Amino acid sequence: MCYGCGVAEDRDMADTISAAIRDAPEPPEPLDARTARREFAPRGAFLNTASYGLPPRGAHEAMLAAERDRAAGLLTTGMGDEAVRRARALFGRLVGLPPERIACGPQVSYFVGLVAASLPARATVLVADGDFTSLLFPFLARPGLVVRSVPLERIAGAVDGDVDLVAVSAVQSADGRVAAMDELIGAARAHGARVLLDATQAVGWLPVPADRVDLLVCGGYKWLMGPRGTCFLAGTAEALAELPAIGAGWYAGADVWDSIYGAPLRLAGDARRLDLSPAWQSWVGQVPALELLARVGVAAVHAHDLALANRFRAGLGLPPGDSAIVSVPVAEGTAELLAAHEVIAAVRAGRLRCAFHLSTSEQDVDRALELLSGRVTAGARRDDQPR
Ligand SMILES: Cc1ncc(COP(=O)(O)O)c(C=O)c1O
């Protein structure tokens, strides 16, 4: 591709945007969660969205089409731009924020790194024990910050006047525990601390208070069912303005295609100043997945995913929970046994982690339960104890 000579051409060629993106219904046509299951083609029972989400058929096809276009020399940068534009708008609709307050990049840790870089020396960051390292390492790697770690259940109570930022996952990757977000936001406000919420394990199935936190980061490849390589950072105008655009390249320019050569610095005036140049095929694949979520609606996805998770819990003799991720202690070799029967789950923090999303059916849950019979061991936690 010729960046220099193709500006006008690229704009013209935006006309050739793949049908999967261009022809998406606007506003979305409603779809019920059970019917949405038909959009997925797992080989067996897939209970592993907490590791990576399955693409709905349209998303998979759009990404493959983009890759075929690349092989044929027909990929256009206009196509990538349009995919990012639509993904940003769709994500905004999902969390209730305008696109001007959403940046697009590749990974959670990159955006968290910008937040870490923005903090003054000796700032105190409060985190939860055992949280995902893409949320922790950028703060730990920045010399001079004080990182205080407490159990998730005590994080709201641990906010005091010394804390500058609370950085926590809305839903824990390791075991699906849901943070007490209202309590935490209230405590942070009372003490003048900012909140950075990592919603990677939440947005897509759990309504999140995006308009009440200072910053929210969300990877696209799990519950948003995109390919690896898409991530969103949303925030208040004030919090975003304080982030240094130290990863800025041509894609962070006020007019992207007028920002490819030469000084002076001319960054976008909104959250786009934090964008990184997109992995084109990934963003093309992200759009139809976000469209499917918009069609089903977060409330319906939430009800669907929780119903499956609680069916699973009931089958194991556990009380109902509030998470689409269920983590249980199991006998050694259980994940392998499940995999041999095409039931896909993960082992995290020494426990079996099962995740339930639009790509999961009741039959999938029952199949997993059959195989798990007699293999769940007594756990240490209160919610491990069968009733
Ligand atoms: C809470 C959370 N944040 C972030 C990530 C991924 O981070 P990154 O995009 O830096 O790979 C994961 C992946 O499991 C996660 O569970």
The ligand as an SDF file (V2000), in Angstrom:
LIG
                    3D

 16 16  0  0  0  0  0  0  0  0999 V2000
   -9.3450   -7.8910   32.9510 C   0  0  0  0  0  0  0  0  0  0  0  0
   -8.4740   -8.0600   31.7490 C   0  0  0  0  0  0  0  0  0  0  0  0
   -7.8610   -6.9840   31.2360 N   0  0  0  0  0  0  0  0  0  0  0  0
   -7.0810   -7.0920   30.1450 C   0  0  0  0  0  0  0  0  0  0  0  0
   -6.8820   -8.3020   29.5040 C   0  0  0  0  0  0  0  0  0  0  0  0
   -6.0350   -8.3660   28.2880 C   0  0  0  0  0  0  0  0  0  0  0  0
   -5.0210   -7.3880   28.3130 O   0  0  0  0  0  0  0  0  0  0  0  0
   -4.1720   -7.0260   27.0230 P   0  0  0  0  0  0  0  0  0  0  0  0
   -5.1280   -6.3850   26.0570 O   0  0  0  0  0  0  0  0  0  0  0  0
   -3.1480   -6.0610   27.5280 O   0  0  0  0  0  0  0  0  0  0  0  0
   -3.5950   -8.2880   26.4850 O   0  0  0  0  0  0  0  0  0  0  0  0
   -7.5060   -9.4320   30.0310 C   0  0  0  0  0  0  0  0  0  0  0  0
   -7.2790  -10.7650   29.4250 C   0  0  0  0  0  0  0  0  0  0  0  0
   -7.5430  -11.7880   29.9800 O   0  0  0  0  0  0  0  0  0  0  0  0
   -8.3340   -9.3020   31.1560 C   0  0  0  0  0  0  0  0  0  0  0  0
   -8.9670  -10.3580   31.6660 O   0  0  0  0  0  0  0  0  0  0  0  0
  1  2  1  0
  2  3  1  0
  2 15  2  0
  3  4  2  0
  4  5  1  0
  5  6  1  0
  5 12  2  0
  6  7  1  0
  7  8  1  0
  8  9  2  0
  8 10  1  0
  8 11  1  0
 12 13  1  0
 12 15  1  0
 13 14  2  0
 15 16  1  0
M  END
$$$$
